[in-house]
């Protein structure tokens, strides 16, 4: 390992030989097909450009803006960000994939480096704690923040030998590849879960699903949810009530951003109030309000007793012949979810009341089949959680190395 004195300080202007900016593209310049652009959202912390938001321009427009061309394997960055905290501004990514030409819009820049500078080292440096703090300090603006070219090129960077640059760059590239591999596996698991959900619940107008466990062949029964459960509401907590320690609490906002079908581990806490609603276990909860009808047309099961149920949550306690996990799954997917979505009311904020939930038509089999379906998806969620936790730990490890391996 080299000592501190082996590293040489330079400005980024001594590392980046050429910085080429993007073209001015009007909304009317975009087409349904043609040559792809590099979206500002392409720049992220993975080191690989995300081109999923690409738009298209004509070949003629592309050829008129030759200085804004970029190709596969080129490095790009964005010096603008619509998010005030600028989480990705100034990060550097490589365009990967099959050989292709792209056009950069304004705010996106191509980087060409001086000979002897390792690209992967610079990509990793752009994610380092030191560099991110500099970008945060140098950014201008409030709504759409930006950093000027000269300010970027004036940033100090400490460089080891070219050989050590390559070692560090390769290390982080391999770590990013590992994270990407596990993320792809997680995406496939979630896709597989959605496929099973479509196959293991009846389609609209049918009384049996395509896939069933052995020994079950009876048609599913249909009733309104009002006759299958008791209903109540959570009570009186907001984000301002959260504390570092206290009783575990579930707030409606986390229900559609954080938790899977079954909630066993809660990572937010509050001090219990006199009028608190406390779980007994196996309650099904549904958000009573949200930004979109899709946000609130989902349900989760509280797997443990003793958890505070916050305000703006509908609470469903199923009858003995209805399994809680099955109920949460069936009203969060397929026909039942579509029915809930239609019943949600409002514009800027949509609401879903217990009176709406009671009118939802539920298809359900006998209790034993419900339990087997619930157990199957519970096991599936456990696998997804393990995979997600692995990705989280790898990202924590990457963050720690980024703090320790750059001066």
Secondary structure, DSSP 8 states (H G I E B T S, - for coil): ---GGG-EEEEGGGTEEEEEE-B---GGG-BSSSEEEE-GGG--TTSB---TT--EE-HHHHHHTGGGEEETT-EEEESEESSTT-SSTT-EEE--SSS-EEEEBTTEEEEEE-TT--HHHHHHHTTSHHHHHHHHHH-B-SSSEE--HHHHHT-EEEE--HHHHHHHHHHHHHHHHHHHHHHHHHHHHHHHHHHHHHHSS--TT-SS-SS--TT--S--EEEEGGGTEEEEE--S--GGGEESSSEEEE-HHHHTTT--SEE-----EE---TT--B--S-EEEEESEESSHHHHS-EEEE-SSS-EE-SSEEEEEE-TTS-HHHHHHHHTSHHHHHHHHHH-EESSSEE--HHHHHT-EEEE--HHHHHHHHHHHHHHHHHHHHHHHHHHHHHHHHHHHHHHS--
